Amino acid sequence: MRPGGNRGWLLRLVIAFSFAQGAVSMARPAVSYRALALGADERAVGVIAGVYALLPLFAAVPLGRRTDHGRCAPLLPVGVVLISGGCALSGVADSLWAMALWSGVMGLGHLCFVIGSQSLVARQSAPDEQDRNFGHFTIGAALGQLVGPVAAGAVIGGDDMTGTSALALIVAGAVGAVAFTSLWRIEHRRTADTSRARKGDRVPVRRILRTRGVPAGILISLAVLSATDILTAYLPVVGEHRGIAPSVIGVLLSLRAAATIACRLVLTPLLRLLGRTLLLTVTCLLAALLCAGIALPVPVWALGLLLVLLGFCLGVGQPLSMTTVVQAAPDEARSTALALRLTGNRLGQVAAPAAAGLIAGVAGVAAPFVMLGVLLLLSSGVAVRSPGERKDTGEARRPRVRLRRKSDI
């Protein structure tokens, strides 16, 4: 991803995504700690974490429709504004209801940024580059997830948990605003002109969802993101119950993110070795076992080892599910298909934390990780039952997609 040339845009997108995701990853545990300091219990933390995904749940498909027939780039600065504003305003909120509201704004901003950036990668990458470019793109998310929790853990702590968590949220807002510096003229003019030329096309959502490969990609992505989200939101709660300091929790979350980065750096050779279907199946199965292992009362070093292995396994699902959905969907509805994938993600982010909160209130704070293990086990079953997915949605479609791209030139 060297700067300049035809991939300078990808490097700048990775940088912008790193800051935007870093702000969100710093804010999510800070929101949990601030909510606990304001008197929230495990159920309330789960509800606030779920609201983060509630507004995006209804906005994803309309935004995807708009992006299919327009430019991607305008969604990126809008997302940055909402992320930064949601972080900072969560820091000054003095009630759980206000924190839930601004958490929702933060989630809407993250959705805008992700839809715009994923659509940009899909449009500006040749079909045989999509696995690699989506893998590189998601390194930005992993970098943000690496730095964000450590920064939150460094700021939060001491006797004034309310004040330090508020400071962490305000700092997160400032970090998110830095993403503006990499967004100038990031979308190629030819890409934008091509999208406007297809303005009359509109593929029904039902047809997209019935396309082979799209439902599997959505479910795998939902399971992987739910695991990452609940890890971020509930590991602080586990730490509070097991006497683990916030700074240590931040390091543990960052170790998970570092392992995810390592996975995506070696994603291309792993794909050559195993193929997309087998790689998705094996990593989802291993992630299921590792999530269940977090529920055990293991020492901190063992918890760190579990999180490193889990982070490596979870690193596969997101980029490969993006490629699966993009290559399976009709060409004129790729952004809508990606938006449907994100809708599935947000549905998981609404339902999974709420369910985790209920389970934690009844069975203890470690029980949600068993729930995640079951969800990932289901996703591994979906992956292994789609052996022809890569051939149908990638290789067989590639000549037609290449022909259309050349005619656009």
PyMOL commands that set and color helices and strands:
alter all, ss='L'
color gray80, all
select helices_A, chain A and resi 5-37+42-51+54-68+75-92+96-124+127-155+161-182+189-197+205-209+214-242+246-265+267-274+276-294+300-328+331-363+367-384+389-395+398-408
alter helices_A, ss='H'
color red, helices_A
deselect
rebuild
show_as cartoon
